[in-house]
Amino acid sequence: MRDLLPFLSLYRRHWFGLTLGMLLALATLLSALSLLSLSGWFIAASAVAGLTIARQTFNYMLPGAGVRGFSMARTAGRWGERVVSHNATFKLLADLRLFVFRKLIPLMPSRHANLRDADLLNRLVADVDAMDHLYLRLMTPIIVGVLATLALTGFLAWFEPAIGITLGLILLVLMAVVPVIFHHLGSQQGQTLTQSTAAMRIALLDFVQGSTEITLFNANQRYLEAIAREQQPLLSAQRRMAMITGLANASLQLFSGLTLTLILWMAADGIAGKAPDPLVALFAFATIASFEILMPFAGAFQYLGKTLASAKRLNTLIQATPDTPFKAEGGYQASARGTVDLRDVTFAYHDSPATVLNQVNLQLNAGEKVALLGKTGCGKSTLLQLITRQWDPAQGSVSLDGIPLPDWNEAALRQSMVVVSQRVDLFNGTLADNLRLAKPEASDDELAQALRDVALESLLDDQGLNAWIGEGGRQLSGGERRRIGIARAVLHDAPVWLLDEPTEGLDKHTEHKLLQMITEKSRDKTVLFITHRLVGLESMDRICLMETGSIVEQGSHDSLLAESTRYQRLWQRLAD
């Protein structure tokens, strides 16, 4: 149950709405109890009055008005409780989803990057939605049930203490026993439901995302069979949960009948020492109505295992410590000049004993253009991720303007750098929205010019900047996506440019044009140009040759051609 504490603490953010929902739920439940109890007494009293002389003096109007009043109050209370409590719960879940997302961002791309996209989606959607069970079907029934039981016990005890207290004790005992039994019965199935739902989402999302390749390689049947295998545990758990729900309803009906028999036996000789009268019917109908208090309990605790499993999955994100924590407040916040310094940097991924970078020393002076050259897998992209502080080195230090990266304010550090990565992500939105990610205040003219700079003026046709990009919108090629990333870099205009294979996949003409534009736009910027191709290196101030996690040679293009046998062989091989 400790896994639920972080989510219970969120109650105070929407305490008014949730508390008002509980009060309306209590009023609704008391109206329902009063309606059935008064109706039972009224019918019995009317029958007795009709058989005696009392029919001339019996007041039919007052209890009739009470029945109508409680009926209207029950209907209005139920509607009001649903509106208020669900509104408050949905707002709370929205806050919780943002809270989880904010906790998730600093964890990427560290050890939690191995989570599947569908698993992350399941945690942000299904697991967070499961928390509505905590507020609507657990907290509210318990609090409202206890208060309603006390109120009903007090009301009946006012007429006959022995019967009122007996019924109250039976209800309280059942409140204590039923949750334990059905939580035990449903705990394992609830966890299976959560885990199976996540596995099912992963299988389905894999199939949807890879549908093109799956179809091309005729693997549809194999993936459909995998989905069917993941579906079986989910269906089995749902079947068992349905059986437990049926058992719960049957058990409560049985206890309701036994309790009614007991109360009728106790009231058979009359209420408060009087001869049997219509009050016996009031007690009988109040007993029948009282089990409405218990109806939510079995289901609430039956699915508690599912809620606990979702809470545990969320807590693995919420309580995780980022590998690269930034200071919540403070930190160096001045604008960077652009000097980047790596000293004796050694790095290995947490799940691998192999060293990716080994004693790397590299200094980028402000305004200097440096090309980092090497084969795929030699550690170039990892070096870039250390400069952006997606990871911290195992040994050594990385600094910007002489200040270690951990001492920088995160917003200032991000503002000081612009990155064009190998993977450019586009979001479901307009073309303008995707470009303004780099510069929110940019005008339409600035966005259009950025597209022209990267030779994407064709995107300005038709709907132009208002064209929808992403699912259901305009589909862009890999080269166009790469140029959108370069356009973002131009708009961001940071002092440090980190370019990871920015022209990969482009034709030679477009590549040459983009390299000229990058050289012009970054004239006074610090540029780290990562590549495994010998393109545009003549314009670089310095070239660093990297092999197996170490910088083995560095110098200008001409000096390396004259002195470096490695660079000579590489240049000649690619030139031929």
Buried (B, 14 or more C-beta within 10 A) or exposed (E): EEBBEBBEEBBEBBEEBBBBBBBBBBBBBBBBBBBBBBBBBBBBBBEBBEEEEEEEEBEEEEBEEBBEBBBEBBEBBBEBBBEBBBBBBBBBBEEBBEBBBEBBEBBBEBEBEEBBEBBBBBBBEBBBBBBBBBBBBBBBBBBBBBBBBEBBBEBBBEBBEEBBBBBBEBBBEBBEEBBEBBBEBBBEBBBBBBBBBBBBBBBBBBBEEBEEEBEEEEBEEEBEEBBEEBBEBBEBBBEBBEEBBEBBEEBBEEBBEEBBEBBBEBBEEEBEEEEEBBBBBBBBBBBBBBBBBBBBBBBBBBBBBBBBBBBBBBBEBBEBEBBBEBEEEEBBEEEBBBBBBBBEBBBBBEEEEEBBBBBBEBEBBBBBBBBBBBEEEBBBBBBBBBBBBBBBBBBBBBBBBEBBBBBBBBEBBBBBBBBBBBEBEBEEBBBBBBBBBBBEEBEEEBBBBBBBBBBBEEBBEEEBBEBBBBEEBBEBEEBBBBBBBBBBBBBBEBBBBBBBBBBBBBEEEBBBBBBEBBBEBBEEBBBBBBBBEBBBBEBBBBBBBBBBBBBBBBBBBEBBBEEBEEBEEBBEEEEE
